[in-house]
Amino acid sequence: MPRAPQGVESTTPRAKSVDHTEGVIGANGIVDRDALFALYELNSTRDDESPISVEFELPKDVLKRIDRYLVDRVPFLSRTQIQRLIEEEAITVNGRVPKSSTKLRKGDRVVAILPPPPSGAIAPEDIPLDVIFEDDAIIVVNKPAGLIVHPARSHKSGTLVNALAWRFKFISGGELSKVGEEFARPGIVHRLDKFTSGAIVSAKNDTAHWRLGKQFEMRRTDKRYLALVHDWPERDVENINLPIGKHPVIKEKNTVRFDETGKASVTIARVRERYLSTRGDKFALVELELKTGRTHQIRVHMSFIGYPIVGDDLYGGKHPRDRDLGGDTDEILLTRQALHATTLGIFHPMTEVPMSFTAPIASDLARLIAMLRTSTRAAQLEPAVIAAGTTIDLAAAGL
């Protein structure tokens, strides 16, 4: 076993990584910075929003304050950063939020949600942004389809983070929070798939970041999406409660899993409109409420119950062509999945005032829906459905 560094107890605590973070803690009971980096990088490719946590169980009394203890166990975080995590309730002792001065004793169980350690800067890039709201603490953007949220191993530039860095430097002032900077994800509280458009919030200081992150973790946010799906759902309201895990064969896919790898996942799907194309194909506009935040959750759930999202190649969706809707060309009308993060409800991280933002729907999807509405009415059908529990204002969303 490696020698413990100066200041660390010679008796290594029973330590483990949680939430599928094996390997983050070394044999000496110290968090491995490189392993943590690799895990964040891996999760970014999976659009995984799950926080990374570690757990320590003390085998003896150490009579040391928790902030000093964790500085020894997570050496790339300063004592001030540890104290901030405690203030933001990202650290617990025996399931309770401690004070920085709390003394640790034998048998105590310490769980810490780890931020990426701060380091290098993000290159600003002049990429136009559709800003819905901005103040000193947060910025909400209507992300276009095709824009990656943050740099990763294969995408070092051309991302939302690069665009935000430019905006703050040359237009609005301020900066992205330092949380996540080491992993090229400063300010990024949650994510959207590359080809999903819509509302996304980023933090402009560390306090706002941790408080928003807590809201997402505790499911205090209200995330509503609009999706165009194949076929007509049988029920206007569908509560989809199916566990999701990694696909056993295809690396980039998730799937419904009923074994120990499946995580509880709940989506409420509400039909807003039903369409009939000129050649008789059925489509539906569905409002989706996320009760959990699993990778590809909406896409997996809708595909599994038989209504894949239009244009979602990975999960069984097809790309409609102009000829399918009565046109005379083979033009593909939508080259990505028909999924848009339409409304986002949060509590302002500095004031706790409830806020709701609506991102107008992207032009490619709006055009396709307009064509389907026309063909449906031409067939003497009324597309509108009033399903209980819907909240999205279609007119405000640009439909």
N, C-alpha and C positions, 0 to 999 in steps of 0.2 A: 504494500500500500504506500503511495507517495507520502512524503513527510508533510504534515500540516504546516502552513505558513505561520510566521510569528503572530501571536495574538489569537490563533484559532485553537480550540480545545483539542488535546491529543486524542480524546475519545471521539471518533467520528459519529455524528448523529445518524440515526436511521433516516435516510433521505430517499425520496423518490420523486420522479416527475409525474405529473398528472395530466389528464386530458390528452393522452397519446403523445406525450413529450419524452419518451424514453431516450436516455442518453444525454440529457441536458445536465444532469448532476453527475460529477465524476466520482471515482471511488473514494476520494478524500472528503466527500460531502460538500464540495464547492461547485457552484454553477459554472459550467464550461461555456465561456463566451462564444467560441466558434460553433459549438453544437447548437446553441440558442440561435445564432445567426442562421445556420443551415435550416433549422426548423421554421423560422420565420419566412425564409426564402421558399421553402417547400410549400408552406401554407398559402403563400401569395399565388402560387401557380394553381392552387385548388380553390381560390376565392374563399378560404376558410376564415370566418370571423371569430372563431372560438379563442378566448384568451389563453395565453400560455401560463400555466401555474406550476409551482414547485411546492413540495411539502417536506418539512423537517420534523422529526420526532426526537426529542431530547432524551438520551439514555441516562443522564445524570443532571443534578443541579449545576447550573453554570453561574447563577447569580449575576447575570449580565443583562443590561438593558437590551430590549429587542432591536432598537436601531443599531446599536453597536454590534450585536450578534449578526445581523443580516449584512452589515458591511463586510464582515469576515467571510460570510457565505456567498455573497454576490459582489465580488471585489470591484467590478466595473461600475457599480453605482456608488455615489457619494452618500455620506450620512444625511445630508440635506435632502437628496433625492429619496432616500428611504423614508425619511420623516414625511415628505410630501405624499408618498404612497400610503402611509398610515393615515394621514389626514383625509385622503380620498377613499378610504375604506377598501383599499386593494390588498391589505394584509390582515389576516385574522390569527388569533391564538385561541385554540380550542373552540373555534366557531364564532368568536366574538372579536369585535374591533378593539385593539388595545390602544394605549397611549405610547408615545415614543419611549417613555420612561419605565414601561412595564418590565419587571424582572422575570426572566424565564427560569423554570424549574423542571425537574425530572418528570418526564411523561408529557410535557406540553407539546401540542401539535401546532406547528406554525405553517400556514399556507400563504403564499405570496404570488400575486399576479405580476409577472415580470414584464416591464417595458423593454424595448430594445435600447441598449446603451447609446448615448448621443455620440456623434462623430461627424464626418464630412458633410459638405454642403451640396445642395442640389443646383444644377445649372439652370438658370432662368431661360425660358424659351417663349418667344412671342407667338402663342397659340390663342386664338380668339376664344373667349368664354362667354356663355350666356348666364349672367349672374342674376339670381332671383332675389338674394338678400345678402347684405354684408354689414357687419359692424366691427367693433374692436375685438370681439371674441370668436366669432364664427363667420363662415361664408357658405352659402348654399348655391349650388350651381346646377343647371340643367345640362347634364353630361350628354354629349352626342354619342350615338352608336359608333363604335370603332376606336374610341379613345380609351386607352388603358389608364387605369387609375394611378398607378405608381410604377416607377422603374423596377425592373427585375433583371435576372441574369441575361435574358435575351432581348430586353428592351430597356436601354439605358437612357433614352430620351423620347420626346414626343408624347409625354404623358400628362395627365391632369396635374400632378405635382409640379412638373416643370412649368406648366402654364400658370399655376398659382404663384410660384416663386417670381415669375415675371410680373404678374399683376401687382403683387405686394411691393416689389422693388420700384416699379416705374409708374404705377397708376394710383392705387388706393392706400399704400402704406401698410405697415405691420409686417408680420411674418408668420410662417407656419409654426405650430408648436414643435418643440424639440423632441417630443415623444415619437419614437420610430425613426429618427433621422439616420441612425446607424444602418437601417435596412432600407434606405431610400423611400421611407414612408412617412415623412414628417407630416403631422396634422391629419393623417388619414384615420378616421374613426371607424368607418365601415366602407364596403366596396360594392361596386356593381360589375357584372361581367363585362368584358370588352364590348360585346355587341348588344348589350342592354343599355338603353338610353334612360335619362330621367334624373330625378332629384337626388343629390348627394351632399352631405354636410361635411365640412372640414373645420378643424380647430385652429385658432390663431394664437393660443397660448396653452401652456401645459395644464393649468387648472381646468380650462374649458375642455381640453382633450379628455382628461380623466373623468370628469363629471359626465360628459357625453357618453364615453365608453361604458360607464356604469349604467346609464339609462338603457343602452342597447343590451347590456348583459342582463339587466333586470326586466327586460321586455316592457319598459315604460314608453317606448316609442310607438308610433302608429305608422306602419309602412303599407301603402296601398299601391298596387300595380294594375295596369291594364294590359291584357294579352288578347291577341286574336288567335283562336284555336280552331282546329279542324272539327267538323261535325257539330251537332246540337246536343249539349249536355241534357240528360233526361230531367234533372231537377234544377230549379232556379238557384238553389243554395245547396252547396255540397261542403260538408266538414270533412276534410281529408286528414286523417290521423294515421299516418304510416311512417314507420322508422326508416331513416335513410343512412346509408353507409357507402363505402367505396365499392365500385364495381369489381367483381373478382377477377376479371380478365382485362377490361379496357381501362387503361391508366387514367385517362382524362374524364372518365364518366363516374357518376354516382348512381345508385340504384336503391330501390326499396329492399331493405334487409330485415329479416325477422330473427336473425341470430344475435349474438352478443355484440357484434360490431355496429348494429343499427342504432342510431340515436333518435330519440323521440322528436318527431317533426309534425307540425300542424299548420295546415293552410286552409283558409275558408275561401271558397270560390263562389262568386255570385254572378249570374248571367245578367248582362246589361242589354245586349241586343243579339238577335239571331238573324243570319243572312242566308240568302239562297242565290248562288251565282246563276248566270244565264244558261249554263249547261247542267245545272242541277246539283252542284256541290254545295254542301252545308258548312257554314262557319259560324262562330259566335264570338262576341266581344265579352270578355269576362273580367270582373274586378276581383282582385286577389288580395286578401289580407293575410300577412305573415304573423303567425303567433310564435314562431321560432325562426332561426336564421341559418339554416344549413346550406352548405354549398349546393347550388343549382336546385334549391328546394322546389320552386314553382315548376321548373322544367321537368324535374323527376316526377313530381306528383301528378301533373296534368297528363304526362305521357302514360303513367301507370294506370290511370283510370280511363284511358282510352281517348283523350282529347289533347293530343300533342300540340305544342305551339307552332303556328305557321312559321316556316323558314328555319326551324330548329333541327338542323341535320343530325345533330348528335343524339337527339331523343325522338326521332321519328317524324318530325315535321317536314313539310314540302314547301318549295318556293313557287308561289302562284305566278302564272304568266299572263300577259295581256290577253292572249287568245282564250284563256280560261274564263275570263270575265266579259267576253263578247267582243274583244278587240280583234285586230287582224295581223298582229305581229307576235313574235316569240319573245318579246322583251320580258325579262324577269322583273316583276313589280316590287319585290322585296328580297334583298340579298342577305338579310340577317334574320335572327329570331324576332318575332313580333311581340316584344316585351318592353314595357315602359314603366319606370318607377314614377308614378304620377303624383302622389302626395306623400309628404313626410311630416309627421307630427312629432315635435320634441318639446321639452321644457328648456328654456334658455339656460345655459349652464351657469351663468353668473347671477341671474335674477329669479329663476324658477318660473318665469312667466310662460304659460303654454303658447306655443307657436305652431302654425300649420302652413306648409308651403306647397304650391301646386306648380308642377313643371309642365308647360304646354307640350303636347305630344309631338314627336318628331314628324317632319313633313312626309317622309316616305311611308310611314304607317298611316298617317292621316289621309293621304291620297288613296291608299288601298281601301281603307274603311269607307271613304266617300264613294268609291266605285261599287263596293258591295251594297251599300245603302241604296244606290240608284237601281242596281239590278234587282234587289229585293222588292222595292216598291213597284218596279216594272212588272213583277210577278204578282202584284196586288196583295202583298204581305206587309205587315207592320213590324219593323225590326225591334222596336223598343220593348223592354221588359222592366218591370218595377219589382226588384227583389229586395226583401227585407234586409236591412243592415248596410245597404250601400251608402257610401259617403262621397264618392268622387263626383264633382260637378263636371259633366262631360263638356258643357259649353266653355267653362273656365279652362279645361284641358285642351281646348282648341278643336273639339269635335262637334 
